[in-house]
Amino acid sequence: MDYEFLRDITGLVKVRMSMGHEVVGHWFNEEVKENLSLLDEVEAAAQAVKGTENTWQRAGHEYTVWLDGEEVMVRANQLEFSGDEMEEGMSYYDEESLSMCGVEDFLQVVTAYREFVSKK
C-alpha cells in the first residue's frame, strides 16, 4: 500500500493512496483533517481488539472505518444498503468507495501521517 502526503495551497495535509486503497486517503482527507485525537481513538481501538474476536467501527460524516484484530475496512457511507436495493448480479465493491487492508499497514500510514503533520 503506497501513499503520499502533500500540503495544498492552504497548508492542509492531503493524502494520496495507491490504486485499490484510494478510499483510505479519502478518509484521511475528509474525516481526519489533521484531527490527531481521531487517530488516537483508532489506534486505541486497534490495540483493544488485537487478539480478540471483537470489532470496532466509527462512522464519520462521509466514511466509516471498521476494524478487527487483523484488518481494517474503510467505506463510504453512501455504500450502506438495506434489503434488496441492489439488482441481482451487481457488486457492492467500488474501488473509490471501499478499501480493506491489514491493521499493521494501516497503522503505519497513521504513524507516517502524524509525523508529516507535525513537520508544519
C-alpha positions as semicolon CSV with decimal commas, in nm:
position;residue;x (nm);y (nm);z (nm)
1;M;0,000;0,000;0,000
2;D;0,178;0,311;-0,125
3;Y;0,091;0,659;-0,006
4;E;0,199;1,018;-0,041
5;F;0,140;1,320;0,181
6;L;0,114;1,669;0,037
7;R;0,010;2,013;0,155
8;D;-0,242;2,203;-0,051
9;I;-0,225;2,575;-0,115
10;T;-0,397;2,647;0,218
11;G;-0,148;2,429;0,409
12;L;-0,386;2,138;0,475
13;V;-0,241;1,790;0,452
14;K;-0,374;1,578;0,165
15;V;-0,321;1,204;0,138
16;R;-0,293;1,014;-0,190
17;M;-0,306;0,636;-0,179
18;S;-0,217;0,369;-0,432
19;M;-0,482;0,218;-0,655
20;G;-0,720;-0,003;-0,462
21;H;-0,666;0,196;-0,143
22;E;-0,785;0,539;-0,256
23;V;-1,071;0,543;-0,008
24;V;-0,822;0,525;0,281
25;G;-0,679;0,853;0,153
26;H;-1,029;0,998;0,122
27;W;-1,092;0,900;0,485
28;F;-0,782;1,090;0,598
29;N;-0,876;1,389;0,381
30;E;-1,244;1,404;0,474
31;E;-1,264;1,267;0,829
32;V;-0,925;1,308;0,993
33;K;-0,826;1,651;0,857
34;E;-0,529;1,668;1,097
35;N;-0,753;1,566;1,393
36;L;-0,495;1,361;1,579
37;S;-0,741;1,269;1,855
38;L;-0,935;1,067;1,596
39;L;-0,614;0,881;1,516
40;D;-0,562;0,823;1,890
41;E;-0,910;0,668;1,903
42;V;-0,839;0,439;1,607
43;E;-0,503;0,329;1,748
44;A;-0,657;0,258;2,089
45;A;-0,933;0,056;1,923
46;A;-0,676;-0,145;1,725
47;Q;-0,499;-0,232;2,049
48;A;-0,827;-0,317;2,221
49;V;-0,941;-0,567;1,955
50;K;-0,597;-0,718;1,892
51;G;-0,601;-1,089;1,974
52;T;-0,978;-1,095;2,026
53;E;-1,280;-1,161;1,810
54;N;-1,412;-0,813;1,883
55;T;-1,465;-0,549;1,618
56;W;-1,482;-0,171;1,632
57;Q;-1,620;0,089;1,398
58;R;-1,655;0,462;1,382
59;A;-1,895;0,627;1,143
60;G;-1,791;0,968;1,026
61;H;-1,968;1,223;0,812
62;E;-1,860;1,068;0,480
63;Y;-1,672;0,747;0,569
64;T;-1,684;0,467;0,824
65;V;-1,373;0,290;0,949
66;W;-1,417;-0,067;1,078
67;L;-1,150;-0,292;1,221
68;D;-1,090;-0,622;1,388
69;G;-0,768;-0,785;1,504
70;E;-0,641;-0,841;1,151
71;E;-0,786;-0,597;0,901
72;V;-0,924;-0,250;0,851
73;M;-1,209;-0,161;0,619
74;V;-1,285;0,195;0,516
75;R;-1,602;0,252;0,320
76;A;-1,806;0,544;0,201
77;N;-2,127;0,582;0,399
78;Q;-2,317;0,602;0,069
79;L;-2,250;0,227;0,032
80;E;-2,496;0,138;0,307
81;F;-2,758;-0,089;0,154
82;S;-3,052;-0,247;0,321
83;G;-3,273;-0,524;0,197
84;D;-3,288;-0,588;-0,176
85;E;-3,189;-0,245;-0,304
86;M;-2,924;-0,379;-0,540
87;E;-3,009;-0,557;-0,859
88;E;-2,905;-0,919;-0,890
89;G;-2,551;-0,956;-1,022
90;M;-2,443;-0,615;-0,901
91;S;-2,145;-0,588;-0,668
92;Y;-2,115;-0,382;-0,352
93;Y;-1,749;-0,321;-0,425
94;D;-1,631;0,004;-0,573
95;E;-1,262;0,091;-0,557
96;E;-1,341;0,455;-0,486
97;S;-1,580;0,368;-0,203
98;L;-1,441;0,063;-0,023
99;S;-1,094;-0,049;0,075
100;M;-0,953;-0,316;0,301
101;C;-0,601;-0,355;0,431
102;G;-0,413;-0,511;0,719
103;V;-0,416;-0,340;1,057
104;E;-0,036;-0,313;1,067
105;D;-0,024;-0,149;0,722
106;F;-0,298;0,093;0,821
107;L;-0,122;0,185;1,146
108;Q;0,200;0,251;0,953
109;V;0,012;0,508;0,744
110;V;-0,133;0,660;1,063
111;T;0,218;0,693;1,211
112;A;0,359;0,845;0,892
113;Y;0,063;1,086;0,876
114;R;0,130;1,203;1,232
115;E;0,495;1,260;1,151
116;F;0,410;1,458;0,837
117;V;0,153;1,675;1,018
118;S;0,399;1,755;1,297
119;K;0,654;1,891;1,046
120;K;0,449;2,205;0,971
